[in-house]
């Protein structure tokens, strides 16, 4: 039953509502309710209402009963009108009770529906046989006692159905393991057939009442025997009231049936006990009570149905609202997933590109390291040949050409190392605007008159920490690429400024840390690049230039330098409009000390017998180095790896300087060897050499002072100069 009808808690089963739904004050509106009258437990308010109706009915009965014998005007149309209303009410009630039975599947509802069907059928027969309604003696061959006995069967049978309903309902309440197996819609048809058969049998009996049953009426006047029969009917009505009242866990339907039974008893009392004849006050008042009794259950059923429809409409509105919200949430979540998928794919692409570049860097770095060792052997031997006396001019020219070719190869490996982020950097404090002004003087000559250079400087930008020569090379590479993109001339613009890269930008570029950066922007008005070219511009050996006009290493070197310097490079390009490269470098926080040693005059490049421990795993290069040191006036001790060198240091062999390669096979590399050397010989000096050191010089502070590094390949005079500079430095403090 709808809660608006009686305010009682129905038997219910909860279901989840959307988490963000706005709930009304009554949570029951969100629950599935078995809201049948036969299942809703009656509360105090329901009992109070039922008691009030019974009291009013009793009051009316008490008032009318003394006047029941008062004769009134005979109205022949009253019976057909009254009983037609009863038939309609009963039939509608039967249909609704059968509907509830099909939902609840309880036999008690089926018996109650049969009772109302029985009432409707006998009411129909009573109307047809009532004398003076459709014929003087009534239809269906009615006798003088037919309608009287039909009335008794009618009013005596209905309480029996009420008692059957109450008894079955009590059993259903007691049975905790009750199931509905075997109860289906076919029972409705069987009930209709059985009830109709009973009504037909009683009709046949009433039609023949004149011959086989006692006389209850003499014309329109009641006989004494009628009161005995009515007394039995009255007792049946009272019994129905008692059984319904004593039922455990009374439902709302039970209370209304008690009201119906009480009104039914008052109906029988007024129309058959206290009246004297047909068409007196008791006759009319009793039938009014009967009409009222028949209307109670139908009224609450209709109210229930209306409430159910209202709740259904409200539930549908809620469902529609939830569906709309759910669709909106699905759309939002779908958009979020699409965005997350796009971001994940972008991150995967960046990771793939980073891994690819890292793999290429490992490969090219390893190749460059080995190639530098070979070049070192070639250049060292060429220097030794060049120092030989008696060389002809042609021989000297051949040596110079070989040296030139070797250093061209060294420049190629330097670019490979830059891309691999393994080139040796010498960071220093750099005033960016000043550095660009200086290199622009060279660019104006090398780029040609058709390229106009425009400088837009921010005078307030802070200094940065970077390798100035590598930064100059990076800017020169970008300028040369810009010139090649403007074959008919154009404008090259170099801009400086300060930019803040926020968390959102850093999230899209995993290698970027949020914060302030110094910006160097190099823009051209050239042809621009399509997306497929733009995606590969930093790959080594990738070039769009004609064969022989580009190595494909210029931008790779810029990329490697920026990564190795802790910076970030960004490029934007549009076909037909030009390209912009943006270099982001961190501002300088500390002033880097000058890592260079004291200057040495050319006449002081030879040694004076100092003992040098040479540690080099490449035997050929070690042999060349030993010969060069011997010619420079140094004593030498050689070791092929760090373990051999440590064995020598454990002895009493004096060593003034350790000359060691950084990258060597075994567990001990050149840096660790330098630490061990400093521990054993605190006053000794160290000179590192490598094809690629893998770290910045500022990270090699293992002796309390900056180490010196000699890049491979190197000339003999470069070796001589740096040896004298290192040996001339003060001895490092003992740690």
Secondary structure, DSSP 8 states (H G I E B T S, - for coil): --HHHH----EEE-----TT----S-GGGGSEEE--TTTSB--HHHHHHHHHHHHHHHHHHHHHHTTTT-B----HHHHHHHHHHHHHHHHHHHHHHHHHHHHH--HHHHHHHHHHHHHHHHHHHHHHHSTTTSSSS-STT--TTHHHHHHHHHHHHHHHHHHHHHHHHHHHHH-TT---TT--THHHHHHHHHHHHHHHHHHHHHHTHHHHS---EETTEE-HHHHHHHHHHHHHHHHHHHHHHT-SS-BHHHHHHHHHHHHHHHHHIIIIIS--BTTBHHHHHHHHHHHHHHHHHHHHHHHHHHHHHHHHHHHHHHHHHHHHHHHHHHHHHHHHHHHHHHHHHHHHHHHHHHHHHHHHHHHHHHHHHHHHHHHHHHHHHHHHHHT-TT--HHHHHHHHHHHHHHHHHHHHHHHHHHHTT-S----EEE-HHHHHHHHHHHHHHHH-TTEEEEEE--TT---EEE-HHHHHHHHHHHHHHHHHT-TT-EEEEEEEEEEEE-HHHHHHSTT--SEEEEEEEEEE-S----HHHHTTTTSTT---S-TTS--S-HHHHHHHHHHHTT-EEEEEEETTTEEEEEEEE-B--S-----------GGG-S-SS-EEEEE-S-HHHHHHHHHHHHHTT-EEEEESSHHHHHHHHTTT---SEEEEESS-SSS--HHHHHHHHHHH-TT-EEEEEES--SS-GGG---SSS--EEEESS--HHHHHHHHHHHHHS------
